Amino acid sequence: MRKFLFKSNNLFYIVVIVLFCSPPLKAKDKEDSKDIRVEIKEYISHHLKDSYDFSFFSYTKKSGDHVYIGIPLPVIIWDNGIKFFSSSKLKHGEDVAKVGSNYYKLEHGKIYKTDSEGTIFYDDKHHVTNYAPIDFSITKGVVSMLLIAFLMFSLFRNLAKSYRETGGLPKGIGRFLEPIIIYLRDDIAKPNIGEKKYASYMSFLLTVFFFIWFLNLLGLTPLGVNVTGNIAVTFGLALLTFLITNFTGTRDYWLHIFDPLGSSMKWFSKILLYIVLIPIELLGLIIKPFSLLIRLYANMQAGHIVIMSIIGLMFIFKSWIGSPLSFGLAFAIAIIELLVAFLQAYIFTMLSALYFGFASEEHEKSH
């Protein structure tokens, strides 16, 4: 009983300390807390989108001006000719960029043509009605993909060079890459595609696996890159899988779609069934790559949202017990995200190999 009272007293003291360290919010504090929540939501939304620069941090001067520290990127737009200027002129939408005799402003992450005052017009649904020039800019996402492409080229070029020099033995980082490559070949490509045709698809499978994996890892760095959380990127990757699957499809693959019942029934008996079956098979052609792009996009997007939301709780709690707990939880989820980064690359590659296997299969004449 004394032990119980001792524990209860400890609990009582802890509660008292927490209450004193985190006093009730006054009216002004509540307004400040609300502003912090809005600011966190806006920051998360900004992080998830692509941008025209790498922003490291920002601060506000006494005059109220915002100062952004980062690396500006080149803006390339087509507006009656090519316009080229630095994204620093846009100042994150707080200023108007003058290029020649034209004026441009950044609004909701998109560049619009405006006047010297930076006037933006909206319709009844609050959509911007200003003219939007064709955008070819090298954004943060584009730079990240080019960086990963260069990294992959260097790594595998050195791996191939070490094979030539040592007679098939890897050196350096190639010793880490080789087991992964062998695993992708022996446990993904061969079982799903087959011994005869797997080699034709290996270059794509290896490229897409390491490309997604490295981009996922890059997204966990302080650079704030969210390439695989961009649905346009995942759409492009899924589209490649879709095109390769259907352009390399065999006769048996297309017969399975347009004649799934084969010769087991006469044509007049199959017409009614085919009215239902063929649209379902054609719909499956679209659903398969769609599931690829949504799975990768949703998982990576959700991971970034969860981590940044938990980090944002530190600025809301502002207490000695709440902030460390938020940091510890965010750190634990970040560790899990390392596994998710690999897992999503693995799932995308495995399903692509599975679809390639469906497309390349050939039945024996006896079947």
FENMO-V853739 format. One line per field, one symbol per residue. ss: DSSP state (H for helix, E for strand, L for the rest). burial: b if it has 24 or more other C-alpha atoms within 12 Angstrom, else e. A space follows every 50 residues. Layout:
ss->???
burial->???
//
This chain:
ss->LHHHHHHHHHHHHHHHHHHHHLLLLLHHHHHHHHHHHHHHHHHHHHHHLL LLEEEEEEEELLLLLEEEEEEELEEEEELLLEEEEEHHHLHHHLLLEEEL LEEEEEELLEEEEELLLLLLLELLLLLELLLLLEELLLLHHHHHHHHHHH HHHHHHHHHHHHHHHHLLLLLLLHHHHHHHHHHHHHHHHHHHHLLLLHHH HHHHHHHHHHHHHHHHHHLLLLLLLLLLLLHHHHHHHHHHHHHHHHHLLL HHHHHHHHLLLLLLLLHHHHHHHHHHHHHHHHHHHHHHHHHHHHHHHHHH HHHHHHHHHHHHHHHHHLLLLHHHHHHHHHHHHHHHHHHHHHHHHHHHHH HHHHHHHHHHLLLLLLL
burial->eeeeeeeeeeeeeeeeeeeeeeeeeeeeeeeeeeeeeeebeeebbbbbbb bbbbbeeeeeeeeeeeebeeebbbbebeeeeebbbbbbbbbbbebbbbbe ebbbbbbebbbbbbeeebebeeeeeeeeebbebebebbbbbbbbbeebee ebeebbeebbeeeeeeeeebeeebeebbeebeebbeebbbebbbeebbbe bbebbbbbbbbbbbbbbbbbeebbbbbbbbbebbbebbbbbbebbbebbe eebbebbebbeeeeeeeeeeeeebeeeeeeeeeebeebbbbbbbbbbbbb bbbbbbbbbbbbbbbbbbeeeeeeebbeebeebbeebbebbbbbbbbbbb bbbbbbbbbbbeeeeee
//
